[in-house]
Amino acid sequence: MRYLVVDAAPIIRGAQLHALGAEKLVTVPEVLREVRDYAARARLAAMPVEIEVKEPSEEAMKAGALLLMASGQPETMS
């Protein structure tokens, strides 16, 4: 797998994201802001791979919103 899009929950739980085989880990700034407690921040800092932080394009946001609306759960978009 080339990319793994990372949410806050696996970071907070200490999941070994680098072991999943992705070439790159990516996330958005909002996800990193959700990682607040000391232990989770320490795990994030100690990860053996860097998580690339990107802002999604307007086009990507629209495509994501359309997919969520099609799923019937548009309120779950974070």
Rosetta constraint file for C-alpha pairs under 8 A:
AtomPair CA 1 CA 21 HARMONIC 6.50 0.50
AtomPair CA 1 CA 22 HARMONIC 4.91 0.50
AtomPair CA 1 CA 23 HARMONIC 6.61 0.50
AtomPair CA 2 CA 22 HARMONIC 5.18 0.50
AtomPair CA 2 CA 23 HARMONIC 4.81 0.50
AtomPair CA 2 CA 24 HARMONIC 6.26 0.50
AtomPair CA 3 CA 22 HARMONIC 5.41 0.50
AtomPair CA 3 CA 23 HARMONIC 5.94 0.50
AtomPair CA 3 CA 24 HARMONIC 4.92 0.50
AtomPair CA 3 CA 25 HARMONIC 5.83 0.50
AtomPair CA 3 CA 26 HARMONIC 6.95 0.50
AtomPair CA 4 CA 22 HARMONIC 5.82 0.50
AtomPair CA 4 CA 23 HARMONIC 7.94 0.50
AtomPair CA 4 CA 24 HARMONIC 6.37 0.50
AtomPair CA 4 CA 25 HARMONIC 4.93 0.50
AtomPair CA 4 CA 26 HARMONIC 6.19 0.50
AtomPair CA 5 CA 25 HARMONIC 6.07 0.50
AtomPair CA 5 CA 26 HARMONIC 4.97 0.50
AtomPair CA 5 CA 27 HARMONIC 5.58 0.50
AtomPair CA 6 CA 10 HARMONIC 7.58 0.50
AtomPair CA 6 CA 11 HARMONIC 7.97 0.50
AtomPair CA 6 CA 25 HARMONIC 6.60 0.50
AtomPair CA 6 CA 26 HARMONIC 5.94 0.50
AtomPair CA 6 CA 27 HARMONIC 5.19 0.50
AtomPair CA 6 CA 31 HARMONIC 7.99 0.50
AtomPair CA 7 CA 11 HARMONIC 7.26 0.50
AtomPair CA 7 CA 27 HARMONIC 6.83 0.50
AtomPair CA 7 CA 31 HARMONIC 5.97 0.50
AtomPair CA 8 CA 12 HARMONIC 6.10 0.50
AtomPair CA 8 CA 31 HARMONIC 5.23 0.50
AtomPair CA 8 CA 32 HARMONIC 6.77 0.50
AtomPair CA 8 CA 34 HARMONIC 6.26 0.50
AtomPair CA 8 CA 35 HARMONIC 6.34 0.50
AtomPair CA 9 CA 13 HARMONIC 6.12 0.50
AtomPair CA 10 CA 14 HARMONIC 6.01 0.50
AtomPair CA 10 CA 15 HARMONIC 5.08 0.50
AtomPair CA 10 CA 17 HARMONIC 7.70 0.50
AtomPair CA 11 CA 15 HARMONIC 6.01 0.50
AtomPair CA 11 CA 35 HARMONIC 7.42 0.50
AtomPair CA 11 CA 40 HARMONIC 6.69 0.50
AtomPair CA 11 CA 43 HARMONIC 7.55 0.50
AtomPair CA 11 CA 44 HARMONIC 6.61 0.50
AtomPair CA 12 CA 35 HARMONIC 6.32 0.50
AtomPair CA 12 CA 40 HARMONIC 4.96 0.50
AtomPair CA 12 CA 41 HARMONIC 8.00 0.50
AtomPair CA 13 CA 40 HARMONIC 7.39 0.50
AtomPair CA 14 CA 40 HARMONIC 6.98 0.50
AtomPair CA 14 CA 43 HARMONIC 6.48 0.50
AtomPair CA 16 CA 20 HARMONIC 7.46 0.50
AtomPair CA 18 CA 22 HARMONIC 7.05 0.50
AtomPair CA 18 CA 25 HARMONIC 7.88 0.50
AtomPair CA 18 CA 47 HARMONIC 7.87 0.50
AtomPair CA 18 CA 48 HARMONIC 7.26 0.50
AtomPair CA 18 CA 49 HARMONIC 6.47 0.50
AtomPair CA 24 CA 51 HARMONIC 7.33 0.50
AtomPair CA 24 CA 52 HARMONIC 7.45 0.50
AtomPair CA 25 CA 49 HARMONIC 7.99 0.50
AtomPair CA 25 CA 50 HARMONIC 7.11 0.50
AtomPair CA 25 CA 51 HARMONIC 4.91 0.50
AtomPair CA 25 CA 52 HARMONIC 6.07 0.50
AtomPair CA 26 CA 51 HARMONIC 5.31 0.50
AtomPair CA 26 CA 52 HARMONIC 4.60 0.50
AtomPair CA 26 CA 53 HARMONIC 5.75 0.50
AtomPair CA 26 CA 54 HARMONIC 6.94 0.50
AtomPair CA 27 CA 31 HARMONIC 6.66 0.50
AtomPair CA 27 CA 32 HARMONIC 7.84 0.50
AtomPair CA 27 CA 51 HARMONIC 6.84 0.50
AtomPair CA 27 CA 52 HARMONIC 6.34 0.50
AtomPair CA 27 CA 53 HARMONIC 5.07 0.50
AtomPair CA 27 CA 54 HARMONIC 6.18 0.50
AtomPair CA 28 CA 32 HARMONIC 7.14 0.50
AtomPair CA 28 CA 53 HARMONIC 5.25 0.50
AtomPair CA 28 CA 54 HARMONIC 5.24 0.50
AtomPair CA 28 CA 55 HARMONIC 5.78 0.50
AtomPair CA 28 CA 56 HARMONIC 7.49 0.50
AtomPair CA 29 CA 33 HARMONIC 6.42 0.50
AtomPair CA 29 CA 53 HARMONIC 6.17 0.50
AtomPair CA 29 CA 54 HARMONIC 7.13 0.50
AtomPair CA 29 CA 55 HARMONIC 7.33 0.50
AtomPair CA 30 CA 34 HARMONIC 6.52 0.50
AtomPair CA 31 CA 35 HARMONIC 7.01 0.50
AtomPair CA 35 CA 40 HARMONIC 6.30 0.50
AtomPair CA 35 CA 41 HARMONIC 6.25 0.50
AtomPair CA 36 CA 40 HARMONIC 6.99 0.50
AtomPair CA 36 CA 41 HARMONIC 6.48 0.50
AtomPair CA 37 CA 41 HARMONIC 6.21 0.50
AtomPair CA 38 CA 42 HARMONIC 6.09 0.50
AtomPair CA 39 CA 43 HARMONIC 6.25 0.50
AtomPair CA 40 CA 44 HARMONIC 6.14 0.50
AtomPair CA 41 CA 45 HARMONIC 6.17 0.50
AtomPair CA 42 CA 46 HARMONIC 6.15 0.50
AtomPair CA 43 CA 47 HARMONIC 6.23 0.50
AtomPair CA 56 CA 60 HARMONIC 5.95 0.50
AtomPair CA 56 CA 61 HARMONIC 6.43 0.50
AtomPair CA 57 CA 61 HARMONIC 6.30 0.50
AtomPair CA 58 CA 62 HARMONIC 6.22 0.50
AtomPair CA 59 CA 63 HARMONIC 6.23 0.50
AtomPair CA 60 CA 64 HARMONIC 6.10 0.50
AtomPair CA 61 CA 65 HARMONIC 6.11 0.50
AtomPair CA 62 CA 66 HARMONIC 6.19 0.50
AtomPair CA 63 CA 67 HARMONIC 6.31 0.50
AtomPair CA 64 CA 68 HARMONIC 6.23 0.50
AtomPair CA 65 CA 69 HARMONIC 6.10 0.50
AtomPair CA 65 CA 74 HARMONIC 6.96 0.50
AtomPair CA 65 CA 77 HARMONIC 7.42 0.50
AtomPair CA 66 CA 70 HARMONIC 6.12 0.50
AtomPair CA 67 CA 71 HARMONIC 6.26 0.50
AtomPair CA 68 CA 72 HARMONIC 6.53 0.50
AtomPair CA 68 CA 73 HARMONIC 5.80 0.50
AtomPair CA 68 CA 74 HARMONIC 4.84 0.50
AtomPair CA 68 CA 76 HARMONIC 7.66 0.50
AtomPair CA 68 CA 77 HARMONIC 7.11 0.50
AtomPair CA 69 CA 73 HARMONIC 6.02 0.50
AtomPair CA 69 CA 74 HARMONIC 4.79 0.50
